[in-house]
Structure formats: C-alpha cells, structure tokens
Amino acid sequence: MTDAGTRRAGLIYAVSAYVLWGFLPIYFIALAPTGAFEVVAWRIVFSLVFCAILLAITRRYRLFLALLKRPRIAFTMAAAGVLIYVNWQTYVYGTLSGQVVEASLGYFINPIVTVFLGVFFLREKLRPAQWAAVGISLVAVLVLAISAGSVPWIALTLAFSFGFYGYIKKRVGPTVDAVAGLSMETLWLLPVAVIQLLVVGATTGITFGTVSAVHTLLLIGTGVITAIPLLFFAAASRRLPLVVLGFIQYFAPIIQFLVGVLILNEAMSTARWVGFSLVWLALVILAVDAAVGTRNGRRSIPELV
C-alpha cells in the first residue's frame, strides 16, 4: 500500500473509532431498563468472549498466553483493568443518569490531564502554552463546580481514570497486542463482573434475557462495541502521525456533547457554557502548540487509547 493509501486507511480507522465512541451514549440508553452495574458486568463478560473469539480466529492466542508467562506485564494489565473498570462504570452511570454532557467534559479535558500527568510522572517540562492550557482548564472546572454547586466528579473521574489508563498502556507500549491486552484486562475483571451480577440478581434482579430478544442482543453486543473501536484505534495509530490522531480524538466528546444537548435535551446554563468554552479554549491552545511543536520536530499532543 502506498503512503497515501496507508494514510487514507488510517484516517478511516481513526474516524470510525471516535465516531463509534461518540455515539456510545445512545447505545447504552437503549439498554434500559438495565442498570449501570449490570450493563458494565455484561460488558466485561462479553468483551472477554468477543476477544477470545478474535484471538482464536486470528490465531493470536499465543500472544495472550505469552502475557500470562510475564508476571510483570500481567499485573500491569491488572492495574489497567482496574482503571478501565472505573472509567466504564462511571461513564455508563453518567449516561444512564442523564449526565452525558458532563461525561463528554471528561473526554474534553482528558488530553489536558494527560499533559498534567506527564509533568508529575514523566518529569516532562511544559512550554508556556501548555501551562496556559492547564491553567485555563482548572479555571473551567472551578466555574463548572461553582455553577453546579458541586465538583463535576463524573468528568474528573473519567478524565483521570482514562489518563492513568493511557499512561499504563504507554508504559507497556508495543509489547502488548491490542486484542491480547484487552483480553487480559477483562479476564482480571471477570470476578468483579460475576460479583456485580450476583448482587444485582439478589437486589433489583437480572434483566438479561427477560425484556426482549433485541434487548438481549444489545447486551451481548456490548462486547463488540467495546472491542471494535479499540481495534480500529490500534490500526489507526500504526498508520497516522500522532498529531493527526490528536485532532481526531475530539470527534468523540464533540459527538457526545451534541447527543446530550440536541438529542437528550440536557440543560446548559450560561455558567455551564462559560465553563465548556474555557475548556475548548484550552484545547485550542494545546492543539495549536502541538501543531507548531510537530512542525519543529517535537512530539506534544497526547493520544487516547
């Protein structure tokens, strides 16, 4: 494949991944009356099943077995599993409780959180524009907290859990295959899923198989809609420059924001618009600085995973 063809394929994979992530709220809302804890439990179970099928079809199960023989990598993936569980549970709860807009905020500020984490854990030095972006984002969170009368914990939990998840994934780097890595993460989470299903069954009751055939298929499909975007992203990251992925990553929160405001009619007060506008200003500063940095041969835009 030519360089132009490779880049075109990468763009298709990247846009597909982030558009799918953007429309996830609609998918999860369609799972009603299933609650957040049951949804996430089935998401873990069927993600593991789907990954196992992919490993068998592509014959990459050897890569998964190789991970089991490397305790350090295996336990690192356990930490990644905990973080992605926190992210999934928070996101599904936010979606099903009518807080899609705040959930989108989490992914808007995630790149800024990633930069922030780089300072503390990688001892990276920020340029003035990056410090400005971080400062403006902190002001934005303060504005949103004051206007709402509470800290936007859903957004912050999503941003930091995904930020730390990305940090761990970057540490293991290319040594972990995308499907094998997700398989390992969901395998670690399987006991959590079983416990959640037992608790839901003993309290509100399991909805799987009791609502309709379509509802049951949608619950099973949570495994597919979890793995497919990750595979698309992995394919895109091998074909596109980091700066291109850095810009495309905003597709997901933009779509989520529009879904919350235009489709789900979530309220947007003046103060909330101000807070979001500050976040968007910070992202513009970060993106422009990244573009300039890339032109000068520096790497600066953080990637989503």
Secondary structure, DSSP 8 states (H G I E B T S, - for coil): --HHHHHHHHHHHHHHHHHHHHTHHHHHHTTTTS-HHHHHHHHHHHHHHHHHHHHHHHT-HHHHHHHHT-HHHHHHHHHHHHHHHHHHHHHHHHHHTT-HHHHHHHHHHHHHHHHHHHHHHS-----HHHHHHHHHHHHHHHHHHHHHTS--HHHHHHHHHHHHHHHHHHHHGGGS-HHHHHHHHHHHHHHHHHHHHHHHHHTT---TTTS-HHHHHHHHTHHHHHHHHHHHHHHHHTTS-HHHHHHHTTHHHHHHHHIIIIIS-----HHHHHHHHHHHHHHHHHHHHHHHHHHTT--------
